[in-house]
């Protein structure tokens, strides 16, 4: 019978960090969507996406959006959410005043 390696504090902390949920607002086809996103990596991806969208809306430079083409994030329920990179849709949402860059975090109720 194999012995299990003892779990270190570092692994426990890292594991606990991955379980943190962040209630974020995501730009999606047709508008915005609120989602609980687990883990700092996915939250960081959403933040970088918002920065790329903001850069496009403010300057017309859409080069940063290429990093997110065809990518998705998975919310806490396991639902995959495609990341918005369609420039026409981003322009439409920006013109409609839907995109707000004040905060990507949803309001707590």
N, C-alpha and C positions, 0 to 999 in steps of 0.2 A: 504494500500500500504506500502510495506517495505521500510525503509530508507536504502540507501547504506552507508556503512562505509566509512569514508573519507580515501583516499589513503595516506599513509605516505610516506615521502621521502625515507625511507629505502626500502619500497616495490618498489618504482619507480626505485631506483638505481639497485636493484636486478634484476628487470625486464629488465632494459636497458643492464645490463651485459650479460644476457642470449642471447640477440640479437646480440652480437658481433660475427662477423664471422672471422674465422681463416682459411687461405688458407694453408692446410696441405698436406703432402705427406704420403700416406698410403701404406703399403705393402699389396698386394692382390695376389690371385692366378694368376700366370703368370707374375708378375712384380710389378710395382709401379703405384699408381693412385693419381692424384691430386684431392682434394675435399675441398669445403668450409664447414667448420664444425662450427655449431652454439653452443655457450655456452662453458664455461670453463670446465664443467664436461666431456664433450665428448673429448675436446682437451686434458685434463689430461689423459683420458683413452688411447688415441692414444699415448701420451708420455710414459705411463707405458708399453704399448705394445712394442714400440720401444726398451725400456730398457730391456724387457724380451727377445726380439729377439737378441739384442746385447749380452746379457749375454749368450744365447745359442750358438751363433756363436763363441764367444771368449773362453768360458769355456766348452761347451758341456752340461751345466746344463739347462735343459728345464723345470724345475719345475715351474718357474714363468709364463710360457705360459698357464698352466692349468686354470688360472683365466679367460682367454679370450675365452676358448673353447665354441663354439656355440653362441658367442655374436656378435652383430652387432652395428654399429653406424649409425645414420641417418644424411645425409648431408643436406645442406640448401634447397635443392629441394625436400627433403622428401624421397630420395632414400636410402634404407638400404644397407650398405656395410658390408659384413661379415669380421670379424677380422681374419687375417691369423695366424693359430696356427699349421698348418701341417708342421711337422719337416722336412720331406723329401723335401717339396717345399721351406722351408726356407733355407735348406742346398744347394739346387739347385740354388736359387737366389744369395746366398752368394758366391758360387763357380763361378758364372757367373759375379760377380762384380756389381750386380744390387743394392744390399743393401748398402747404404751409411749412416753412422751414424753422418755425419757432422751437418745436420740440418733436422728436420722434416718439417720445414716451406718451402713452395713453394716460388720460386722467384717471386717478383712482376714485372709485365711488364708495 
